Amino acid sequence: MIKQTLTPAFPSDDKRWRIVETAMKRSNYQADALIETLHAVQEAFGFVDESAMQFVSARLNLPASKVYGVATFYNLFQMKPAGEHTLSVCTGTACHVKGNDQIVEFLREEYGLNPGDTTPDGKLSFIGARCVGACGLAPVLIFDGKIVGKLSVDEMKQKIREWVNDES
């Protein structure tokens, strides 16, 4: 008897799924292409949601738990759409010691944001980064990809307020 496997359908009619499919095809649908495939999803859609993880799991013949584990382990993968602007706060040891823990609390109190949240108006996303590798600049904030470091806690708060108000 011939075993017939069904190719899972794209989660939607969105043509960007073809980009993801091409990335998987390039690697011959090998399981070790998981991170590259998740990058393709992230680049195409801006985030990796549950339906994307299920699709990737089926196409690469991997357990959904493995795909979810990888997608949630690396902080560069977003699980929901990001805001217009992104503020990343390094939470590595050097940055934590230099006051970024206070910035995390400030963002919670001032803007109602926890790591991974986006403001209701979709303007600002807050990401907690485990370490950005710029310990010599601690404490480090990243404003839309631009690294800012060596500021006091009060200077960081002021910089965030100015940036958020300028971007409104």
RAJOFEN-V888727 format. One record per backbone hydrogen bond with DSSP energy under -1.0 kcal/mol. NH is the residue of the N-H (numbers start at 0). CO is the residue of the C=O. Records with the same first field share a line. If there is no record, write none. Layout:
# RAJOFEN-V888727
NH = CO  CO
This chain:
# RAJOFEN-V888727
16 = 13
17 = 14
19 = 15
20 = 16
21 = 17
22 = 18
23 = 19
24 = 20
25 = 21
27 = 24
28 = 23
29 = 26
32 = 29
33 = 30
36 = 32
37 = 33
38 = 34
39 = 35
40 = 36
41 = 37
42 = 38
43 = 39
44 = 40
45 = 41
47 = 77
52 = 48
53 = 49
54 = 50
55 = 51
56 = 52
57 = 53
58 = 54
59 = 55
61 = 56
66 = 62
67 = 63
68 = 64
69 = 65
70 = 66
71 = 67
72 = 68
73 = 69
76 = 73
83 = 121
84 = 122
86 = 124
87 = 141
88 = 126
89 = 139
90 = 128
95 = 91
96 = 92
97 = 93
98 = 95
99 = 94
101 = 98
102 = 98
103 = 99
104 = 100
105 = 101
106 = 102
107 = 103
108 = 104
109 = 105
110 = 106
112 = 106
115 = 125
116 = 113
118 = 123
121 = 118
124 = 84
125 = 116
126 = 86
128 = 88
136 = 133
137 = 134
140 = 147
141 = 87
142 = 145
143 = 85
145 = 142
147 = 140
149 = 136
155 = 151
156 = 152
157 = 153
158 = 154
159 = 155
160 = 156
161 = 157
162 = 158
163 = 159
164 = 160
165 = 161
166 = 162
